[in-house]
Amino acid sequence: MITARDAGLVACRSCASVWPQDQATCGRCGARLQSRDTGSLQRVWAWWAAGVICYIPANATPMLITRTLVTKQDNTIVGGAVEIAKHGDVLIALVVLVASVMIPVGKFLAIAYLALTLRRGTVQSAHGRQVLYEVVDFIGRWSMIDVFVVAILSALVQLSVVASIRPGPAALTFALSVIFTMLSAQSFDSRLIWDEAQLDGPDTPLPDLDTEPAAPRPDQPQGETS
């Protein structure tokens, strides 16, 4: 396996164009070129910890505050999904739970797994971890669905003293948690995965099916297979 660094090349992490290693900036987008980000893991863990810290109050405090003429209701993320399900919109409730609970928790676990395996190793292939990283990096932005819903409802439902919907404190902490998690994923230098794979040694080559069969032993009769 030959990496770009072995070939004297470096890829831009912003636009993915490839340039010679002695070039300081990308000729396409102007970003700084760096073969390996040596401080990548430190930033990954820092943003990851900030995201986890913000995610705790995001689930413990109200996301949506609904006021009517006679009542006031505070709903957390899970509580709001339960209320939606009680009104018969089970599919919407599942979408909220997946986007606001399962995806954020899955991202935390995936990023921690990728960072830990760079130091401790894993039986999973480098290609598998690369795919996992790309999925985490792509799907991260979709966790903002709760924030979008709160923003839309707050703008639409403002009926003076009759009824109003306002964002709760969890809206801010949840948005910060999503942003910090996205920064953590973007700080991860996936090229380190392939460096670690090279240190572990190349994978066992697959047998070549096009090669000719081995010649029979002298003591083996013709037409008999071993």
C-alpha positions in Angstrom: 0.0 0.0 0.0 1.5 3.3 -1.1 0.2 6.5 0.5 0.2 10.0 -0.9 3.0 10.9 1.5 5.1 8.0 0.2 4.6 9.3 -3.3 5.6 12.9 -2.3 2.1 14.2 -2.5 -0.3 15.9 0.0 -4.1 16.3 -0.2 -5.9 19.4 0.7 -8.4 18.7 3.6 -10.7 21.5 2.3 -11.2 20.7 -1.3 -9.4 17.2 -1.7 -7.1 18.4 -4.4 -3.6 16.8 -4.5 -0.3 18.8 -4.6 3.4 18.2 -4.1 4.5 18.0 -0.5 6.8 21.0 -0.8 3.8 23.3 -1.6 2.7 25.3 1.4 -0.9 26.3 0.3 -3.5 24.7 -1.9 -3.5 26.1 -5.4 -7.3 25.7 -5.7 -8.8 27.0 -2.4 -5.8 28.6 -0.7 -5.9 26.4 2.4 -2.8 25.5 4.2 -1.4 22.1 3.2 -0.2 19.7 5.9 0.7 16.0 5.3 -0.4 15.0 8.9 -2.1 17.1 11.6 0.0 16.2 14.7 -2.4 18.0 17.0 -5.5 16.4 15.6 -6.3 14.1 18.5 -6.0 16.8 21.1 -8.5 18.9 19.4 -10.8 15.9 18.8 -11.0 15.1 22.5 -11.4 18.8 23.5 -14.4 19.3 21.2 -15.7 15.9 22.1 -15.7 16.7 25.8 -17.3 20.1 25.2 -20.1 18.4 23.2 -20.7 15.8 25.9 -20.9 18.5 28.6 -23.4 20.5 26.6 -25.5 17.4 25.7 -26.3 16.6 29.4 -28.3 19.8 30.1 -29.7 19.6 26.6 -31.7 16.5 27.7 -32.3 17.6 31.3 -33.8 21.1 30.7 -36.8 22.1 28.6 -36.4 22.4 24.8 -39.8 24.0 24.2 -41.9 26.2 26.5 -45.5 26.4 25.5 -47.8 29.1 27.2 -51.5 29.4 26.8 -54.0 31.6 28.5 -54.3 29.3 31.5 -51.5 26.8 31.3 -47.7 26.5 30.8 -45.9 23.4 29.6 -42.2 22.7 29.5 -41.0 19.8 27.3 -37.6 18.2 27.2 -36.5 16.4 24.0 -37.7 13.0 25.1 -40.8 14.5 26.7 -41.7 16.4 23.6 -41.4 13.2 21.5 -43.7 11.4 23.9 -46.3 14.1 23.7 -46.1 14.0 19.9 -46.6 10.2 20.0 -49.6 10.6 22.3 -51.3 12.8 19.8 -50.9 10.0 17.2 -47.9 11.2 15.2 -45.7 8.3 16.1 -43.5 8.6 12.9 -42.7 12.2 13.7 -41.9 11.2 17.3 -39.5 8.5 16.0 -37.8 11.0 13.7 -37.2 13.4 16.7 -35.9 10.6 18.9 -33.5 9.3 16.2 -32.2 12.7 15.2 -31.9 14.1 18.8 -31.0 11.1 20.8 -29.7 8.1 18.8 -27.6 10.1 16.3 -25.8 12.4 18.8 -25.1 9.4 21.1 -23.9 7.4 18.1 -21.6 10.2 17.0 -20.1 10.5 20.5 -19.4 6.7 20.6 -18.0 6.6 17.0 -15.7 9.5 17.4 -14.3 8.1 20.7 -13.9 4.7 19.1 -11.9 6.2 16.1 -9.7 8.2 18.4 -9.0 5.4 20.8 -8.2 2.8 18.0 -5.4 5.1 16.7 -3.5 4.3 20.0 -4.7 0.9 21.0 -5.4 -0.8 17.7 -8.5 -2.7 16.6 -9.5 -5.7 14.5 -11.5 -3.5 12.2 -9.9 -2.7 8.9 -8.6 0.8 8.0 -11.2 0.9 5.2 -14.0 0.2 7.6 -12.9 2.9 10.0 -12.6 5.4 7.1 -16.2 4.6 6.1 -17.3 5.1 9.7 -15.6 8.5 9.9 -17.2 9.7 6.6 -20.6 8.6 7.8 -20.1 10.5 11.1 -18.9 13.6 9.3 -21.8 13.6 6.9 -24.6 12.8 9.2 -23.6 15.2 12.0 -25.5 18.2 10.6 -28.9 16.4 10.7 -28.9 16.4 14.4 -30.1 20.1 14.3 -33.7 19.0 13.5 -34.9 19.8 17.0 -33.4 23.3 16.8 -35.0 23.9 13.5 -38.4 22.8 14.8 -38.2 25.1 17.8 -37.2 28.0 15.6 -40.1 27.5 13.2 -42.6 27.0 16.0 -41.4 30.0 17.9 -41.8 32.2 14.8 -45.2 30.9 13.8 -47.0 30.5 17.1 -47.1 33.9 18.7 -50.7 34.8 19.6 -50.0 37.4 22.2 -51.5 36.3 25.6 -53.6 33.5 24.0 -50.7 31.2 23.1 -47.0 31.3 22.5 -44.1 28.9 22.0 -40.6 29.9 23.0 -37.3 28.0 23.0 -36.1 26.7 26.3 -32.5 26.6 27.6 -32.0 23.2 26.1 -32.2 24.7 22.6 -28.9 26.6 23.1 -27.1 23.7 24.8 -28.3 21.2 22.2 -27.2 23.4 19.3 -23.8 23.9 21.0 -23.5 20.2 21.5 -24.1 19.5 17.8 -21.6 22.2 16.7 -18.9 20.9 19.1 -19.4 17.3 17.9 -19.2 18.5 14.2 -15.9 20.3 15.1 -14.6 17.2 16.8 -15.3 15.1 13.7 -13.8 17.7 11.4 -10.7 17.9 13.6 -10.0 14.2 13.2 -7.3 13.6 10.6 -8.5 10.4 8.9 -5.1 9.9 7.3 -3.7 8.8 10.7 -5.9 5.7 10.3 -3.9 4.5 7.3 -0.6 5.3 9.0 -1.7 3.1 11.9 -2.7 0.4 9.4 0.8 0.5 7.8 2.4 0.1 11.2 0.3 -3.0 11.8 1.6 -4.5 8.5 0.0 -5.1 5.2 -3.1 -7.2 4.9 -2.7 -10.8 3.9 -2.8 -11.0 0.1 -5.6 -12.9 -1.5 -4.7 -15.9 -3.6 -4.4 -15.2 -7.3 -7.0 -17.3 -9.1 -5.4 -16.8 -12.5 -2.1 -18.6 -11.6 -1.4 -22.0 -13.0 -2.0 -25.1 -10.8 1.0 -26.5 -9.0 2.8 -29.3 -10.8 2.1 -32.8 -9.4 4.6 -34.5 -7.2 6.9 -37.2 -8.7 5.3 -39.9 -6.6 1.7 -38.8 -7.5 0.1 -40.6 -10.4 -1.2 -38.5 -13.3 -4.8 -37.5 -13.1 -4.9 -37.9 -9.3 -5.4 -34.8 -7.3 -4.2 -34.3 -3.7 
